[in-house]
Every structure is written in C-alpha cells, then in structure tokens.
Amino acid sequence: MQRTKSSAEQYNGFTAEERAAMKEHARDQKNAGARRGSRAEKEAAAERDVLAKIAEMPEADRFLAERIHDIVKAAAPDLTPKLWYGMPAYARDGKVVCHFQSAQKFKSRYATLGFSDQATLDDGAMWPTAYALKELTTADEQRISVLVKKASVE
C-alpha cells in the first residue's frame, strides 16, 4: 500500500506567482536605485511606473487600481506612489502604507487593498488590514478615502 503525502510534506517552496513577484520586486528596487535626479524627479518617475503597471492590468483590475490611485492621491497627497512586488503601493518616507494587489497577479478571486503596520489603523485589539475588492460603490470609495487619510497620518 502506497502512502500519500500530507500537504505539509508536499510543500515545494514558493508558488510560481510568488517567485515572479519577488523577482519583480528585486527588479523594481534595482531600477529605483539606479535613477538619478532630484527627489521630485524620482517620485514622478515612480508614479509613471505605477501608472504603467496599472495600464497593463486586465480591465476589471485596471478600473479598480485606477480608482484606488485617484482616491489615495486625493485623500493623502503626501503618500508617494511606488511599485511594491510589481503592484501599485503608496509610501510615507519610503515605507509602504497601503497597496493594491490585482486579482490576476496571484490568480485570486478578487483584488485586494491592503495596509501595512505603517498605516496606524489600530482599532482595539483586532482590526482588518486588507479588504477584498470586486467593485467600488460611492460608499466604498468614501470608506477607502477615510481609511487612507487615517493611514497616512504618522
């Protein structure tokens, strides 16, 4: 009788999508480090990179990412757009505060808006740090705006 392996025994490391994201992150870091110019020029180039990445997304993800980008820029203009593991992110002093992850990137059922520990969204002993997105209503956009404003404050 042949014994089947448990899922823990079958683990072969990172998925192909995770490895690709890590390679993309390394490439993004290398490209950002190689940029010359003023801080404003570097930030403008980083935003162009984010907008280019958004433009490459499938239509549903692209629509969500464009709306998130607009909401973040309006609610927290002090956050700087940047690529983070190949996805749009928004940082304060170089540290990611929030990020958008397309559904297509990891073959997920929905896109995600996530917040890092830099976001200071603390609310008691437990609070959400990521939100699933399938579409955005006006109420959703207003809620995201409030979260991003709160997250952008040091």
N, CA, C and O of each residue as an XYZ file, in Angstrom:
616
protein
N       0.844     -1.178      0.000
C       0.000      0.000      0.000
C       0.888      1.240      0.000
O       1.774      1.381      0.842
N       0.642      2.128     -0.947
C       1.457      3.335     -1.072
C       0.844      4.455     -0.239
O      -0.356      4.718     -0.315
N       1.680      5.104      0.551
C       1.240      6.186      1.430
C       1.260      7.500      0.658
O       2.234      7.795     -0.035
N       0.182      8.302      0.771
C       0.167      9.628      0.133
C       0.755     10.640      1.097
O       0.650     10.497      2.315
N       1.361     11.641      0.544
C       1.998     12.672      1.372
C       0.966     13.691      1.830
O       0.036     14.028      1.096
N       1.143     14.172      3.045
C       0.275     15.233      3.544
C       0.656     16.533      2.850
O       1.711     16.620      2.222
N      -0.201     17.542      2.962
C       0.095     18.822      2.310
C       1.378     19.433      2.866
O       2.100     20.110      2.135
N       1.671     19.211      4.135
C       2.912     19.740      4.717
C       4.124     19.071      4.098
O       5.158     19.713      3.911
N       4.010     17.778      3.775
C       5.127     17.045      3.174
C       5.299     17.384      1.697
O       6.386     17.207      1.148
N       4.235     17.871      1.044
C       4.282     18.174     -0.381
C       4.743     19.588     -0.684
O       4.914     19.938     -1.852
N       4.946     20.394      0.320
C       5.329     21.793      0.119
C       6.655     21.864     -0.631
O       7.658     21.295     -0.202
N       6.642     22.562     -1.743
C       7.835     22.703     -2.578
C       8.360     24.126     -2.618
O       9.061     24.484     -3.565
N       8.055     24.940     -1.641
C       8.520     26.328     -1.633
C       7.456     27.264     -2.164
O       6.259     26.980     -2.102
N       7.914     28.376     -2.683
C       7.007     29.399     -3.177
C       6.342     28.976     -4.481
O       6.898     28.189     -5.249
N       5.149     29.506     -4.720
C       4.464     29.249     -5.985
C       5.179     30.019     -7.098
O       5.985     30.911     -6.833
N       4.877     29.666     -8.318
C       5.472     30.367     -9.459
C       5.106     31.852     -9.417
O       5.933     32.702     -9.747
N       3.871     32.169     -9.012
C       3.429     33.560     -8.934
C       4.198     34.314     -7.851
O       4.573     35.471     -8.039
N       4.431     33.647     -6.709
C       5.181     34.289     -5.627
C       6.635     34.534     -6.036
O       7.195     35.590     -5.743
N       7.244     33.559     -6.711
C       8.630     33.738     -7.180
C       8.701     34.877     -8.196
O       9.630     35.684     -8.159
N       7.733     34.945     -9.093
C       7.709     36.023    -10.085
C       7.566     37.382     -9.411
O       8.207     38.348     -9.827
N       6.728     37.468     -8.370
C       6.553     38.735     -7.649
C       7.844     39.153     -6.960
O       8.185     40.336     -6.937
N       8.563     38.183     -6.399
C       9.830     38.513     -5.727
C      10.868     38.998     -6.739
O      11.623     39.928     -6.455
N      10.910     38.377     -7.915
C      11.840     38.819     -8.959
C      11.468     40.220     -9.431
O      12.338     41.056     -9.673
N      10.175     40.464     -9.557
C       9.716     41.792     -9.985
C      10.072     42.841     -8.932
O      10.467     43.956     -9.273
N       9.936     42.490     -7.674
C      10.298     43.408     -6.586
C      11.788     43.744     -6.644
O      12.166     44.906     -6.495
N      12.627     42.745     -6.857
C      14.072     42.979     -6.954
C      14.388     43.894     -8.135
O      15.222     44.793     -8.027
N      13.714     43.660     -9.263
C      13.924     44.496    -10.451
C      13.465     45.926    -10.190
O      14.134     46.878    -10.592
N      12.303     46.084     -9.504
C      11.799     47.422     -9.167
C      12.791     48.164     -8.275
O      13.056     49.348     -8.484
N      13.337     47.464     -7.280
C      14.303     48.078     -6.368
C      15.561     48.506     -7.107
O      16.100     49.586     -6.864
N      16.020     47.658     -8.002
C      17.225     47.966     -8.776
C      16.986     49.191     -9.661
O      17.826     50.089     -9.728
N      15.843     49.222    -10.335
C      15.523     50.354    -11.207
C      15.369     51.648    -10.412
O      15.832     52.701    -10.850
N      14.726     51.578     -9.254
C      14.546     52.772     -8.434
C      15.886     53.283     -7.919
O      16.105     54.492     -7.851
N      16.773     52.376     -7.560
C      18.088     52.769     -7.054
C      18.981     53.364     -8.124
O      19.878     54.151     -7.822
N      18.740     52.994     -9.374
C      19.573     53.474    -10.469
C      19.155     54.854    -10.972
O      19.881     55.482    -11.743
N      17.991     55.324    -10.538
C      17.511     56.625    -11.010
C      18.373     57.749    -10.452
O      18.791     57.731     -9.294
N      18.621     58.712    -11.306
C      19.348     59.912    -10.901
C      18.392     61.089    -11.002
O      17.402     61.041    -11.732
N      18.694     62.126    -10.274
C      17.878     63.330    -10.329
C      17.386     63.717     -8.964
O      17.734     63.102     -7.957
N      16.570     64.748     -8.945
C      16.043     65.267     -7.688
C      14.988     64.310     -7.132
O      14.523     63.403     -7.821
N      14.630     64.533     -5.892
C      13.598     63.709     -5.255
C      12.288     63.814     -6.039
O      11.599     62.813     -6.238
N      11.950     65.017     -6.479
C      10.717     65.220     -7.241
C      10.752     64.442     -8.556
O       9.744     63.865     -8.966
N      11.909     64.429     -9.215
C      12.045     63.678    -10.473
C      11.914     62.178    -10.220
O      11.290     61.464    -11.005
N      12.500     61.704     -9.127
C      12.400     60.277     -8.790
C      10.960     59.892     -8.459
O      10.484     58.831     -8.864
N      10.270     60.764     -7.719
C       8.876     60.492     -7.369
C       7.987     60.506     -8.611
O       7.078     59.685     -8.729
N       8.240     61.427     -9.532
C       7.467     61.481    -10.776
C       7.703     60.218    -11.602
O       6.769     59.673    -12.189
N       8.942     59.759    -11.647
C       9.263     58.535    -12.383
C       8.590     57.331    -11.724
O       8.092     56.446    -12.420
N       8.571     57.289    -10.397
C       7.923     56.189     -9.681
C       6.421     56.176     -9.964
O       5.830     55.111    -10.141
N       5.803     57.362    -10.006
C       4.377     57.414    -10.313
C       4.107     56.965    -11.749
O       3.118     56.280    -12.009
N       4.980     57.346    -12.679
C       4.830     56.869    -14.062
C       4.906     55.341    -14.109
O       4.155     54.703    -14.846
N       5.815     54.756    -13.321
C       5.937     53.294    -13.261
C       4.646     52.663    -12.738
O       4.186     51.647    -13.259
N       4.066     53.277    -11.703
C       2.819     52.768    -11.132
C       1.702     52.843    -12.170
O       0.965     51.876    -12.361
N       1.578     53.981    -12.836
C       0.525     54.141    -13.842
C       0.718     53.184    -15.015
O      -0.256     52.676    -15.571
N       1.959     52.939    -15.387
C       2.240     51.971    -16.462
C       1.848     50.561    -16.036
O       1.300     49.800    -16.832
N       2.126     50.216    -14.791
C       1.762     48.891    -14.280
C       0.244     48.745    -14.240
O      -0.291     47.693    -14.591
N      -0.441     49.789    -13.818
C      -1.909     49.760    -13.797
C      -2.443     49.568    -15.219
O      -3.381     48.799    -15.430
N      -1.859     50.252    -16.178
C      -2.309     50.155    -17.573
C      -2.165     48.747    -18.136
O      -2.889     48.377    -19.060
N      -1.244     47.959    -17.595
C      -1.025     46.582    -18.061
C      -2.054     45.591    -17.507
O      -2.160     44.467    -17.999
N      -2.803     46.001    -16.496
C      -3.727     45.078    -15.824
C      -4.944     44.774    -16.685
O      -5.332     45.579    -17.533
N      -5.549     43.597    -16.460
C      -6.827     43.306    -17.134
C      -7.855     44.368    -16.758
O      -7.728     45.013    -15.717
N      -8.861     44.552    -17.588
C      -9.801     45.669    -17.444
C     -10.403     45.818    -16.047
O     -10.410     46.924    -15.507
N     -10.905     44.747    -15.451
C     -11.559     44.853    -14.140
C     -10.569     45.323    -13.072
O     -10.881     46.210    -12.277
N      -9.384     44.730    -13.057
C      -8.355     45.139    -12.092
C      -7.876     46.556    -12.379
O      -7.635     47.337    -11.458
N      -7.741     46.879    -13.658
C      -7.266     48.214    -14.044
C      -8.234     49.285    -13.549
O      -7.807     50.311    -13.022
N      -9.528     49.052    -13.716
C     -10.523     50.020    -13.248
C     -10.390     50.232    -11.742
O     -10.359     51.371    -11.277
N     -10.309     49.137    -10.974
C     -10.171     49.245     -9.522
C      -8.880     49.962     -9.143
O      -8.889     50.841     -8.282
N      -7.776     49.596     -9.778
C      -6.476     50.199     -9.455
C      -6.462     51.690     -9.783
O      -5.902     52.484     -9.026
N      -7.068     52.075    -10.898
C      -7.139     53.493    -11.256
C      -7.939     54.275    -10.213
O      -7.541     55.368     -9.810
N      -9.074     53.706     -9.777
C      -9.893     54.382     -8.764
C      -9.136     54.481     -7.444
O      -9.147     55.530     -6.798
N      -8.477     53.393     -7.039
C      -7.707     53.418     -5.795
C      -6.617     54.485     -5.895
O      -6.408     55.252     -4.955
N      -5.922     54.533     -7.036
C      -4.863     55.529     -7.233
C      -5.431     56.940     -7.064
O      -4.852     57.768     -6.360
N      -6.552     57.203     -7.706
C      -7.163     58.532     -7.609
C      -7.591     58.849     -6.176
O      -7.402     59.970     -5.703
N      -8.163     57.869     -5.493
C      -8.617     58.077     -4.116
C      -7.427     58.373     -3.205
O      -7.479     59.297     -2.394
N      -6.367     57.597     -3.337
C      -5.188     57.798     -2.487
C      -4.568     59.162     -2.755
O      -4.227     59.881     -1.816
N      -4.419     59.528     -4.026
C      -3.822     60.820     -4.370
C      -4.651     61.973     -3.787
O      -4.087     62.965     -3.325
N      -5.981     61.849     -3.807
C      -6.841     62.910     -3.287
C      -6.864     62.916     -1.754
O      -6.803     63.982     -1.140
N      -6.950     61.754     -1.144
C      -7.089     61.665      0.311
C      -5.769     61.873      1.048
O      -5.750     62.390      2.165
N      -4.662     61.466      0.415
C      -3.357     61.549      1.087
C      -2.279     61.925      0.080
O      -1.457     61.091     -0.299
N      -2.285     63.196     -0.356
C      -1.319     63.617     -1.369
C       0.133     63.518     -0.906
O       1.050     63.578     -1.725
N       0.343     63.368      0.392
C       1.711     63.236      0.911
C       2.276     61.827      0.719
O       3.484     61.628      0.850
N       1.416     60.842      0.409
C       1.916     59.492      0.135
C       2.481     59.439     -1.278
O       1.915     60.017     -2.206
N       3.592     58.746     -1.430
C       4.285     58.661     -2.705
C       3.983     57.334     -3.394
O       4.206     56.276     -2.805
N       3.481     57.365     -4.626
C       3.261     56.115     -5.354
C       4.592     55.426     -5.655
O       5.596     56.082     -5.934
N       4.584     54.100     -5.594
C       5.764     53.313     -5.943
C       5.316     51.899     -6.257
O       4.226     51.483     -5.864
N       6.148     51.168     -6.960
C       5.861     49.755     -7.193
C       6.373     48.954     -6.009
O       7.453     49.222     -5.482
N       5.592     47.972     -5.597
C       5.951     47.108     -4.484
C       5.552     45.700     -4.885
O       4.365     45.393     -4.992
N       6.540     44.846     -5.108
C       6.315     43.495     -5.625
C       5.490     43.546     -6.914
O       4.638     42.693     -7.161
N       5.766     44.561     -7.724
C       5.106     44.694     -9.020
C       3.681     45.216     -8.953
O       2.959     45.156     -9.948
N       3.269     45.717     -7.822
C       1.914     46.226     -7.657
C       1.963     47.677     -7.177
O       2.938     48.088     -6.548
N       0.920     48.452     -7.469
C       0.865     49.837     -7.008
C       0.835     49.909     -5.479
O       0.082     49.191     -4.823
N       1.660     50.780     -4.939
C       1.712     50.980     -3.495
C       1.916     52.466     -3.235
O       2.262     53.232     -4.134
N       1.693     52.849     -1.991
C       1.778     54.253     -1.616
C       2.543     54.319     -0.299
O       2.191     53.656      0.677
N       3.596     55.133     -0.292
C       4.542     55.114      0.827
C       4.692     56.474      1.477
O       4.454     57.515      0.863
N       5.095     56.435      2.743
C       5.477     57.620      3.503
C       6.929     57.398      3.919
O       7.247     56.403      4.569
N       7.793     58.313      3.548
C       9.216     58.206      3.871
C       9.799     56.869      3.407
O      10.620     56.265      4.098
N       9.366     56.421      2.233
C       9.897     55.193      1.648
C       9.273     53.910      2.158
O       9.562     52.839      1.624
N       8.423     53.983      3.178
C       7.808     52.785      3.756
C       6.361     52.675      3.291
O       5.585     53.620      3.426
N       6.006     51.524      2.748
C       4.672     51.305      2.199
C       3.623     51.395      3.302
O       3.742     50.776      4.360
N       2.592     52.188      3.017
C       1.468     52.366      3.926
C       0.283     51.528      3.439
O      -0.377     50.848      4.225
N       0.026     51.590      2.123
C      -1.065     50.793      1.556
C      -0.679     50.357      0.152
O       0.196     50.947     -0.481
N      -1.351     49.307     -0.326
C      -1.036     48.772     -1.648
C      -2.265     48.108     -2.261
O      -3.181     47.676     -1.561
N      -2.253     48.044     -3.566
C      -3.305     47.375     -4.329
C      -2.710     46.112     -4.923
O      -1.604     46.136     -5.465
N      -3.431     45.018     -4.825
C      -2.987     43.763     -5.446
C      -4.076     43.303     -6.403
O      -5.211     43.065     -5.989
N      -3.739     43.178     -7.666
C      -4.734     42.761     -8.649
C      -5.102     41.294     -8.438
O      -4.286     40.499     -7.970
N      -6.312     40.954     -8.780
C      -6.773     39.566     -8.663
C      -5.962     38.672     -9.583
O      -5.642     37.537     -9.231
N      -5.633     39.177    -10.751
C      -4.920     38.402    -11.751
C      -3.513     38.038    -11.307
O      -3.002     36.986    -11.690
N      -2.880     38.881    -10.512
C      -1.477     38.689    -10.120
C      -1.236     37.318     -9.492
O      -0.269     36.637     -9.833
N      -2.110     36.918     -8.582
C      -1.953     35.639     -7.907
C      -3.130     34.695     -8.199
O      -3.414     33.766     -7.442
N      -3.802     34.969     -9.327
C      -4.940     34.154     -9.758
C      -5.980     34.025     -8.647
O      -6.477     32.938     -8.351
N      -6.287     35.165     -8.049
C      -7.224     35.230     -6.937
C      -8.624     35.563     -7.434
O      -8.806     36.013     -8.565
N      -9.584     35.341     -6.591
C     -10.986     35.612     -6.919
C     -11.295     37.102     -6.881
O     -12.251     37.553     -7.512
N     -10.497     37.868     -6.150
C     -10.763     39.297     -6.013
C      -9.460     40.071     -5.834
O      -8.443     39.519     -5.415
N      -9.512     41.353     -6.159
C      -8.388     42.255     -5.915
C      -8.386     42.609     -4.432
O      -9.374     42.398     -3.728
N      -7.265     43.149     -3.970
C      -7.125     43.459     -2.547
C      -6.531     44.846     -2.354
O      -5.610     45.243     -3.066
N      -7.065     45.574     -1.388
C      -6.460     46.803     -0.903
C      -5.931     46.476      0.483
O      -6.700     46.156      1.390
N      -4.606     46.559      0.646
C      -4.002     46.197      1.918
C      -3.300     47.372      2.571
O      -2.886     48.321      1.906
N      -3.176     47.287      3.885
C      -2.499     48.311      4.670
C      -1.396     47.645      5.490
O      -1.593     46.562      6.042
N      -0.252     48.288      5.567
C       0.862     47.757      6.353
C       0.753     48.236      7.798
O      -0.158     48.986      8.150
N       1.693     47.793      8.626
C       1.715     48.255     10.009
C       2.061     49.740     10.102
O       1.855     50.349     11.151
N       2.576     50.330      9.036
C       2.848     51.766      8.995
C       1.558     52.580      8.955
O       1.583     53.789      9.187
N       0.447     51.939      8.665
C      -0.824     52.624      8.456
C      -1.490     53.117      9.737
O      -2.371     53.974      9.666
N      -1.116     52.625     10.864
C      -1.703     53.021     12.153
C      -3.238     53.028     12.131
O      -3.873     53.997     12.549
N      -3.805     51.956     11.649
C      -5.262     51.824     11.631
C      -5.771     51.134     12.898
O      -6.924     50.708     12.962
N      -4.918     51.032     13.883
C      -5.248     50.329     15.117
C      -6.633     50.724     15.627
O      -6.975     51.904     15.705
N      -7.417     49.703     15.970
C      -8.755     49.926     16.498
C      -9.061     48.801     17.479
O      -9.680     47.802     17.113
N      -8.628     48.966     18.718
C      -8.821     47.923     19.716
C      -7.761     46.852     19.586
O      -6.612     47.142     19.251
N      -8.139     45.626     19.849
C      -7.195     44.511     19.827
C      -7.147     43.818     18.467
O      -6.234     43.033     18.208
N      -8.122     44.099     17.593
C      -8.178     43.416     16.293
C      -8.852     44.325     15.270
O      -9.875     44.944     15.562
N      -8.274     44.403     14.066
C      -8.834     45.227     13.000
C      -8.369     44.680     11.658
O      -7.344     44.003     11.585
N      -9.114     44.969     10.596
C      -8.721     44.469      9.278
C      -7.523     45.246      8.712
O      -7.391     46.450      8.931
N      -6.666     44.544      7.989
C      -5.542     45.197      7.308
C      -5.604     44.998      5.803
O      -4.761     45.521      5.076
N      -6.594     44.248      5.326
C      -6.765     44.051      3.886
C      -8.259     43.944      3.586
O      -9.040     43.428      4.385
N      -8.626     44.445      2.422
C     -10.009     44.454      2.000
C     -10.124     43.849      0.609
O      -9.384     44.227     -0.299
N     -11.044     42.917      0.440
C     -11.318     42.323     -0.863
C     -12.129     43.316     -1.690
O     -13.055     43.954     -1.188
N     -11.765     43.435     -2.965
C     -12.466     44.369     -3.858
C     -12.932     43.633     -5.108
O     -12.136     43.006     -5.806
N     -14.229     43.717     -5.379
C     -14.757     43.190     -6.638
C     -15.308     44.333     -7.480
O     -15.324     44.267     -8.709
N     -15.757     45.378     -6.802
C     -16.240     46.596     -7.449
C     -16.191     47.696     -6.406
O     -15.970     47.425     -5.226
N     -16.392     48.931     -6.829
C     -16.366     50.055     -5.894
C     -17.631     50.883     -6.038
O     -17.919     51.412     -7.111
N     -18.376     50.989     -4.961
C     -19.528     51.879     -4.925
C     -19.052     53.231     -4.392
O     -17.915     53.356     -3.937
N     -19.901     54.217     -4.448
C     -19.568     55.529     -3.895
C     -19.284     55.407     -2.400
O     -18.353     56.031     -1.889
N     -20.078     54.612     -1.705
C     -19.863     54.413     -0.264
C     -18.513     53.741     -0.003
O     -17.812     54.101      0.942
N     -18.147     52.755     -0.848
C     -16.844     52.090     -0.706
C     -15.711     53.092     -0.892
O     -14.746     53.104     -0.128
N     -15.839     53.925     -1.909
C     -14.806     54.927     -2.188
C     -14.655     55.895     -1.019
O     -13.537     56.271     -0.667
N     -15.759     56.297     -0.423
C     -15.704     57.189      0.735
C     -15.033     56.497      1.920
O     -14.238     57.112      2.632
N     -15.349     55.229      2.131
C     -14.727     54.469      3.231
C     -13.224     54.325      3.009
O     -12.436     54.469      3.943
N     -12.832     54.041      1.768
C     -11.405     53.923      1.447
C     -10.707     55.253      1.679
O      -9.602     55.288      2.221
N     -11.337     56.336      1.278
C     -10.759     57.660      1.476
C     -10.501     57.931      2.958
O      -9.437     58.433      3.322
N     -11.465     57.604      3.806
C     -11.305     57.794      5.258
C     -10.155     56.930      5.782
O      -9.330     57.403      6.563
N     -10.101     55.658      5.351
C      -9.029     54.762      5.795
C      -7.656     55.278      5.358
O      -6.705     55.264      6.139
N      -7.561     55.730      4.112
C      -6.284     56.206      3.591
C      -5.850     57.471      4.329
O      -4.672     57.622      4.654
N      -6.786     58.379      4.594
C      -6.444     59.587      5.362
C      -5.901     59.211      6.732
O      -4.880     59.739      7.175
N      -6.592     58.296      7.394
C      -6.151     57.853      8.725
C      -4.785     57.159      8.623
O      -3.914     57.371      9.467
N      -4.607     56.346      7.604
C      -3.372     55.583      7.422
C      -2.178     56.474      7.121
O      -1.043     56.129      7.449
N      -2.432     57.619      6.498
C      -1.327     58.483      6.064
C      -0.772     59.355      7.186
O       0.294     59.953      7.041
N      -1.487     59.428      8.295
C      -1.039     60.238      9.429
C      -0.021     59.450     10.228
O      -0.225     58.275     10.534
N       1.081     60.110     10.562
C       2.129     59.422     11.323
C       1.752     59.248     12.761
O       2.525     58.688     13.539
